[in-house]
Amino acid sequence: MNLRPLAPLFLALLAGCSQQPPLRGSGDLGVLIERADGSVQILDGTAKTSLARVEGLGDLSHASLVFSRDQRYAYVFGRDGGLTKLDLLAQRIDKRLIQGGNSIGGAISQDGRLVAVSNYEPGGVKVFDSRTLELVAEIPATRLPGQDRNSRVVGLVDAPGQRFVFSLFDSGEIWIADFSQGDTPHLTRFRDIGKQPYDALISPDGRYYMAGLFGEDGMAQLDLWHPERGVRRVLGDYGRGQRKLPVYKMPHLEGWTIASDQAFVPAVGHHQVLVL
């Protein structure tokens, strides 16, 4: 039997095997967003090196991401409405879709099964299966009176009990979407929580959801262990009697921190950091 014609095939197979990334754990890998190029770098935290550069993730000018429970996948949320599932071990895009027109962030459920995306356009939240990126649920935000659009959604976080919590910027609300009973969420709405909640954070124990207010002083705090108590205003008078300084760009809150029993948050319109 003449095996000579099969030699190129064997060589191609060997070459393909040699190009596979080496076996490694995923716990020490990181992702660097290259916002100007629509690409990401996958980093090795131990060796302090870049392992790969992955392109084709769209508009990353306001990108954020979350990781799967096993830390193999990163879910990247792009400003163009793109949702990208990035395989950190294979160093490639596993799945990608355009799910909206303008996205502002996302979260992954505590069991790792659901990925939620908050949208400016169309205003609302879309929830996807983390494995397939198939749409599981769509939650439209409140329709704005006299306008042909919904409120923009910000401050989306995951909370214990298979819940997502988020704020509605234009209508001044906080919603809880509870997926503990299946893929059709039970919604709890809190209205009149303050003007223009711009972002939010959740305490490390998952108890308190705190939304910063852009349209007025103070913050809105929701106790997720006792949601029946409603939303409480916090620091409502911190800027009273002081001249506000101009704010040239919408601040962020989720990137700030809670350490021990203290929260450090920006004082919008003032050159200050507030400690709660």
Sequence and secondary structure as in RCSB ss.txt:
>XXXX:A:sequence
MNLRPLAPLFLALLAGCSQQPPLRGSGDLGVLIERADGSVQILDGTAKTSLARVEGLGDLSHASLVFSRDQRYAY
VFGRDGGLTKLDLLAQRIDKRLIQGGNSIGGAISQDGRLVAVSNYEPGGVKVFDSRTLELVAEIPATRLPGQDRN
SRVVGLVDAPGQRFVFSLFDSGEIWIADFSQGDTPHLTRFRDIGKQPYDALISPDGRYYMAGLFGEDGMAQLDLW
HPERGVRRVLGDYGRGQRKLPVYKMPHLEGWTIASDQAFVPAVGHHQVLVL
>XXXX:A:secstr
   GGGHHHHHHHHHHHHTS     STTEEEEEETTTTEEEEEETTTTEEEEEE      TT EEEE TTSSEEE
EE TTSEEEEEETTTTEEEEEEE  SEEEEEEE TTS EEEEEEEETTEEEEEETTT  EEEEEE  B TTSSSB
  EEEEEEETTTEEEEEETTTTEEEEEE TTSSS EEEEE    S EEEEEE TTS EEEEEESSSSSEEEEETT
 GGG EEEESTTTTTTS      S   STTSEEETTEEEEE TTSS EEE 
